[in-house]
Amino acid sequence: MKPLNKYIDHTLLKPASTRSQLEKLCTEARDHDFATVCVNPCWIEFCKQQEGSDVQVCTVIGFPLGAMTSEAKAFECRDAIAKGADEIDMVINIGKVKDQDFDGVVHDIKMVKEVTGEHVLKVILETCLLSDEEKVFACKACMEAGADFVKTSTGFSTSGATVEDVRLMKQTVGDVCQVKAAGGVRCFDDLKAMIEAGADRIGTSSGVALLAGQEAVGY
């Protein structure tokens, strides 16, 4: 198993986030050698300019609703990569999942995958809005479209990740995709439980607290 710090995407996606808060996020990520910082696209270039760190920069696309056009998502992704993003977390078209429109969901993801190329692509399912059947459907669409990860949540809907969702997603994707749990990781025991259930990455704004055995205070 890799070191716990390398599971963490250190996250700040609140719309009112300030430059000083982003600078603190990057400093913490560098000091703890987290996997990535996960930030809104307007902060990609700022985070890439932080010196003395090999922490990757992750950004979000089609966030947080996933209901924009596939062309808009692809354009946003192309711009993000041009600005230096290393990893992309896109929101799936939730309505098309609920309509069981497999081809539409796959097309939406593929439009972004064609742009990401060798960059890591994670697809956010927003599991709190889906039935178990729909979660499996969405995971299968992600595999078909060539996604690298399936991810539970945006952190901006009704709830975040659960151990049960992570386990179901991992059982569905097997070794074809990795799994990211985001939101709902409130303490060190939660962190361990998500990893044991099959999570390969954890999205949280409280990575420092979690590793110190303290209660999470945010996403």
VENPE-V77787 format. One record per helix or strand of 2 or more residues. SS is the DSSP state (~ for helix, > for strand). FROM is the first residue (numbers start at 1). LEN is the number of residues. If there is no record, write none. Layout:
SS FROM LEN
SS FROM LEN
This chain:
~ 4 4
> 8 5
~ 19 14
> 36 4
~ 41 8
> 56 6
~ 70 13
> 87 5
~ 94 5
~ 102 15
> 120 5
~ 127 3
~ 132 14
> 149 3
~ 163 11
> 178 5
~ 188 10
> 201 4
~ 207 5
